[in-house]
Amino acid sequence: MLTLTTALRRSLLLSFLVITISAPSAQLRVSGANTWGQLGNKETAWSSNLRLIAENVENVEAGADHILYTDRDQSLWGLGTSAAGQLGVDLFAEGRYHTTTPKLLAKSVTQFHAGDYWSFYSDTQGTLLAAGGARQDSIGYWDGISDRDSFRSVFGFQDISKVATYFLQGLFLAESGELYGTGYAFSVGYKDGPNADEPHYIANEVIDIGTGGYKSYYLTTDLTLYDVTRYPYPASIAENVSNFSHGGEALFTVIEGDLYVQGNSQTGALGLGIDVTNVSSNTLVAEGVTRVVASSQNAYFQKADGSLWGMGSNQYGQLATGDFAPRFSPVLINQDVIDFAANNTNLFAVTSQNQLLTSGKEGYATGREPIYPSMVPLHVMNDVRNSTVGFDTIFIIKEDDSLWVMGKNDRGELGAGTQVHIAEPTKTLSNVKSVSANINHTVFVLNDGTLLGSGSNENGALSFQDSITSVPQTIDTDVTAAIAATKATLYIKSDGTLWRLGDPNISSTDPSSYETDTAKAIVATDVLSVSGDSSTFYITTDKKLYATGTSTLSQYNRASSEKIAAGPLLIDENVTQISAKSGAVAYIKEDGSLWIFGNAYFLDPTEKGTTFRDSPEQIDTDVSMVKRNSSSLIYLKTDQTFWKVGYSSLIDTASSIDEIKKPHQIWAGAPIDSFDYSGNNIVYLTGPIDAPTDAAIELSSPQPVPIGESIEIRGIANGDFLNFKWYKGTAGDRSQPIQTLGRNKFTIHPYVDSDYWLEVENEMGTASPPESITVKSAYPAYGEWASSNGFFYPHGLIDSDEDGDSLSNLMEFAFGLDPLKFDSQPISLSIDSETDSLKINYPKIAHQDLRLGLVGLDESQGAWQPFTDFSTETENDTSQITIPFASLEERTLLKLQIQPPE
């Protein structure tokens, strides 16, 4: 009996530090998230033009974060993320779970499909294979395993011509025209249970299929389109359909060469103009169309002349128009396309020259590393007076009162006269006193009291006629301070009056005006400062803290779920500073005490164990400044130490959830004078930094490392704001960088001997150990073989079986077999009646350092014991074991084993 042991392991990803930094010497430093280029290092996050990522391509399919394509040899390639195993390879052994370099996945591929978290392909034998996540049984796995990170045959499916999947459902079309479904019952017409975890028959005479959202569709031989989700049976919804696609809540159909749409889209994907978001019946979009592909954000179609057109969201530049403005009517993208695919963020197009092009969001599937966070400060500019962060935006006020901006700008929120994201500091305004930014709009207070605004005018937050403006326009005059709330603007005038513009729910005191009065209105008088996002909190000149708005009173010092009925609520007295965001409130009193109330989901400093605080609760003393968001708060103490409570993407000294929920210091570098905190960024002023003086590397366990075991490599250095840069190879060779996000350690599972070296840097200089360090594998011969077969941990372990043929990888290695090809009978058994013995035939062992052995289950002892009563003969490429029957009386099971070197 041959046994199979498969070890499945998953790896978790950690959050990244997301900060921006400036120094009291008037130097601005920035680090952390760089999704939109807000670090100002000229790294742009998106591509608004088609860019080459591969050549010799014939067909392409796009998943959520990975793509598959075939070349002219019908080989299947993939790139992008493989966190759920969707590429059929595991890459975490190299400290990553993605690849920007195409990986060869299979040869002789006839069909393939890239789902959200999985991949399928069919080979020339008609076998359907799949890899990736098996959520809700949507891809036909019913063995209790959630993810697969190597391609396996999908049981029960043979001769499949097409696969279509979405998050909750899978459709499988057989060559015979029969359609089967697995997954969420409603989506696949399954009426016998909560979901179909085995293939469920749906229909026959089917020629095409499609899924999206909770919807599933199929097209029959008579060109009738059916909706599977119509209860109780699939219903026909269109005739003479040659092609269709479903995206979000909209259905696109090609009928006799014309493209029609019905359903809903808020992003312009209907292509019927800026004011059309919903059509109840088939409506003509374009003529001369051969194929359409839709996502929830966009729709793309190809005309008979080969031209490719698109419409809808352009947030990431996916429409390849050279900008980031949405298109509510079809726009020409390329004149010469033979295939195309799309997801919510990217377009992938194959030209007649077999070039694969992409536009939209940068990511692994586009052949590029995303713009990673920087773990150390990047020097941006000098002579800085103040800086403010919004949601992926940064605003810098220099000592000459000029304003410089960088980051996300798809709604014109940077006020730079464009909707293109800005990846380096760009001057926009002069004589600026202060800036406040929210997710969609920004307000600017000038030294003369003029209040300007740019970005989205949702709910009238900017009082303009235009829905979006990228050029700052005047809102009011005689203003001393202003903040940008989610759908409103709050500002204080020189006479102490507090005004609200936009969403009345944030600060209305009259219940009759809720959700109706978006005009400019006075909220309070004698106001000193204001804060808020979904409600308004303000401090009056006599240092009293008030709240007004429509959020629940339980967030505002009242044990009630009723809305504020009338008038402001007095929260506390002797208050000097307030910071509020999404129902989460923190404030400081005159004595330096720090108090919180409202949303405390990720905060539990006094171990009350409740999600909300319906009355103020003191959590610390000697506090000089605080900033709050929905999940955490960060504050500065009078001794200039920096502290945090709650969860955020910031890296700090907390090592457990319990520690995260209590105040703990997060900064051990130079003293901090002031800071700002919003969205994904922190901005703070600090003193000079120290250059790294030395560096060293250490290993967490002795060498050599057995195959399958891990080892941690750690860097040690002195200095502030240190960035640890790791490389594979000898010292000085930078050709093989290891992506560790600037961290001082990483873990590997070595198959072969490898050298690693470290370079530690900050703004002041660099330091490195004098030599590289070598990590040795306990069995390098096997490691070379595993690497040559494309194995990355946890694949390729000695005792695992990648192809499911009951031969361990070590056996495949010993016998010289292909570990990725199912071997039906590499080992055979026969009975020799003349000698009254059992014969075991197997391939000749190809490696002198390996030994073959047998163990038997001794029923009298109930354990596996070495079995030695056998003889071995080898002739040419075949070996044979002979076992006398007389020696098997007390043993019912035998296992053939390959013994690795000691």
Disulfide bonds with the S-S distance in Angstrom:
none
